[in-house]
């Protein structure tokens, strides 16, 4: 039987820990037999899981016979990963064991060096920190999970379930994975990536800068038909000077800043109103619904319709 070892370390996130345990332990083969044996492993003794204490029944020796190792996320500012854990994970990888991380569990996997030169993901709020600590990893903050074959990683919280279902489909096919998804009341595949769940702050406005009144005016008038020359005229400077000042103070161009503001306004309208998508496209200043849909998907990672289905209040 395929053994899945879930490695729990101090400050493990209970949700990330429970997701693979429940998903794999309930998966059934077509004949009704269990598809997986699940082991909860630790470093020995009791560990801190935040709201409760946990004593895993297996130590690191439980990783030895596993075909798959799952690394759940850990709370913010956890203690360092013990050296014997890193050694055990590297030894498992050398044996060909598949290793997958959920959410901030990517930091544990990254510490082993096994992700160097590979693409990986983690929760969008931690992606920049993962990239800073491990520049040899190509961190993609916009996807739900990344499959490199032997090494996999997933984004935050519910994306761990997406990853588990993906692994089940790899191991036993779509029919078994679909049954597991139904038990979890979860689609086998979700549309879009985690970009749709990122909280997009308002476009940055440098306080006290000469651009502050221009940016406030753009935010207020983002639905109007604006051109670079029109914005420059309102700002009282040449288009070339305006472009330069924008790049210096916001890191982008006036028109890119405007498009970002329009997409943010569209997100609000999709969440708060029942207006048709084509109407919203005009309300936020896009010349055509097609251009709106293309820009929205590029920024948010999913279509306006799918975004509304997920976030309509």
N, C-alpha and C positions, 0 to 999 in steps of 0.2 A: 504493500500500500504506500502511496505517496505521503511522506511525512512532511508536515509544515511546522517549523519551529518558530514561535513568536518570541522574540527576545525582549524582555521587560527590564529596563534599567531604572535607576532612581529618577524620580520626577517624570515617570512615564505618563502620557496623557491617556486617561481611562477610555475615552472614545476611540482613540487610535488603536488601543490594545484590544478592545472588544470587537472591533470591526472584523479583523481576520479570523478571530476565534469563532465568532458566530457564523460568518459566511462559509468558511471552509468546513466547519464541523457539521453543518446542516446539508452540505451538498451530497446528493445521491446520484449514483450511476443508474443507467436505464433499468437494470435488474433490481434496483432497490437498495443495493449495498452502499456503504459509505465510500466516498471518493477519497477522503483524506483522513489521516490521523494527525491531530493537532497537539503540539506540545507547547506549554508555556515555560520558557527557560529564563533563568536569571543568573546572577553571579554568586548565588548562595546566600541563605538567610533571608531576612525581611527587607523589603524595599518600600520607599515612599512613593505612593501614587496620588499624592495631593490630598484628596478627601478621605482616603483610607490607606491602610497598610496592606501589603501583598507579600505572600511567601510562595514563589513559584515552585512547583513540584520537581522541576528539572534544573540542574545547573548548566554550566557551559558544555558539559559532556553531551547534553541533549542535542546540540547542534551537529554532532558528528554523523549521525545517521539520517539527517534531514536532506530532502531533495530541494526544499525551498526554505529560506529564512526570511522572516518579515521583521523589519525594524520600525516599531511605532514611534511617533513623535514624542518629544519630551517638553516639559514646561519651559518657560523662558528662564534663561540663566541657570541651566542645570549644572551639576558637578561634572568635571572632566570625564570623558569615557575611559574606563580602566584599560590599562595596557593589555591585560590578558583577554579582554573582549575584542580589541582590535586584532590581536594575534589569532584568536579563534575564528574571526570573520575572514581574515586573509587566508588561513588554512582551509576554511570551507570553500572559498573561491578557487583555490588551487585544486581542490577535488572536483570542481565543476558545479558546485552547488549554486542554485539560483538565489540571488539576494535582492530583496525589494524593500524600499523604504516608504513610509507613509508620513506625509507632512514634514515636520522638522526632523524626522528620523533620517532625512537626507544628510543632516550634519554628521550623524554617526557614521553613515556609509562613506561620506566624503573624507572623514578622518583616516580611513583605512588606505586612502590613495587609489581605491579601485575605480573611482569615477573620473580620475584624471584623464583628460583628452576626450571625454564623453559628454553627451548632452544629458541634462538632468533637470528636475524641477522640484519645487517645494511650495509651501504656502506663499501666495503672492507677497504677503507682508514681510516674509523672511528672505525673499529671493535675492535682494540686493546684498544682504549680509552674507548669504552663502557664496555669492559671487566674489565679495570682498575677501572673505577668508580663504577661498579656494579658487584663485584665478585660473587654474588649469582646467576647471570645469566649465562647460558651456551651459550656463543656467538659463532656462526658458521659463519665464514667469506666467506665460499665457496659456499653458496646456494643463489638462487634467492629470495626465501621466505620460511618462516617457519609457519606452521599451527598447533597451539596448541589447536584448537577447538574454544574457546572463544577469545583467544588472538593470533594475528598474527603479523608478521613483515616481511618487504621486504628489499632487498638491494637497491642500489642507482638508481636514475633516472628511466630508462625504466623498471626496475624490479617492480616498482609500478604498471605498466600496467599488468605485469604478475600476480601480487597479485589481482588486481581488476577482471581480467578475471577468476581467480580461485574462487573468492567469488561468481561471477555470476553463475559459473558452480555449486557451492555448493547450491545456492539458487534455480536455475531454470533449471539445467541440461545442458548437453553438447551442445544441438542444439542451445539454446539461447546464450550460451557463444560463440559458434563458429560464430554466426551472429555478435555478438559484436566485436569479434576479426577481422572479415573481414572488419567491418566499420573502425577499427583502423589500417588496413593493417598490421596485427600482427598475427603471428602463435599462436594458442591457447596454445601450449606448446613449449617452446624453449629447445633445447638440451643443457645439461650441466648446470653448475652453474656460479656464478660470478667469480670463480677462473680463468676462461678463459680471463677475462677482467683485471686481476691484472697485473700491470707492474712489471715483475720480473727483479729486478736489477741484474747486474752481481754478481756472487758469491763474497762475501766480501774478499778483500785482505788486510790483516793487513799491513799498510805502515811501512816500516822500520824494520819489523820483519824478523826473519831468514827464515820464510816460503814464503816471498814475491817472490823471484825468482822461487821457486818451483811452486807456484800457477800460476805465469805468464807462466811457461813452460807447466803446465797442460792445461791452457786455450788455448794455441797455438796448443797443440797436443791432444786435447780431442777426436779427431776422430781416433787416433791410438789405437791399442790393448794394453791396459795398465793393469798391475797387481799391487797389493799392493807392492810386492817385487821389481818390476821394478821401481815404483815411489820412494820407499825407497832407492834403489840403486842410482837413479839420485840425490836424496837429500843428499846422503852420510850419512845415518843413518839407524838404524835397523827399521824393520817394526813396532815393538812395540813402539819405541821412536817416529816414525813418527805419529802413531795413537794418542799417548798422546799429542804431540805438536799440531796436528790438532784440537783435542777436546778443548785444552786450548785456541787456538787462533782463531778458526773459529766456534766452537760449534758443529762440525760434524766430520765425518770420511773422509779420503781421497777419498774413492770410492763413498760415497754419494755426496761429493762436485763435483766429476767428473761427476756423473749422472746429477746433476743439471745444470752444464755447458753444457752438451750435449743437454739437453732439451731446454735450452735457444738458443743454436745454431740452433736447429731444428725449433724453432718458427720463427727465422729470415728467414730461408730457405723457410718455408711454406708461409711466407708473401711476400717474394721478388722474388721467382722463381716458375716455373711451373714444377719442377722436381717431378716425382712420389714419393709417400710416401715411398715405399720400397727402392728407391734409396737414399732418404734422411736418412733413417734409417742407411744405410751403411756409408753415408757421415759424420754422427756425431758419429760413433763409436759403434753402437749397433750391436750385433752379429746376430740378427734376426729381421725381421719386427714385429713379434708378441711381442717380448720383448720390442721393441721400442713403439708400440702402448699401451701396458700395462703401461709402465713407464710414457709416455706422459699423458695418461688420469689420472693417479694417481696424477701427479704434477699440470696439467693445468685444470683438471676437465671436459674435453671433448676430443673427438677423434681428431687425426691430420686432418682428412678430414673436420670435422665440424669447427675446428679452421681456416683452410685455407678459407673455405667458408665465414667466418665472417671477416677475417682480411687481405685477399690477397689484395695487393696494386696494 
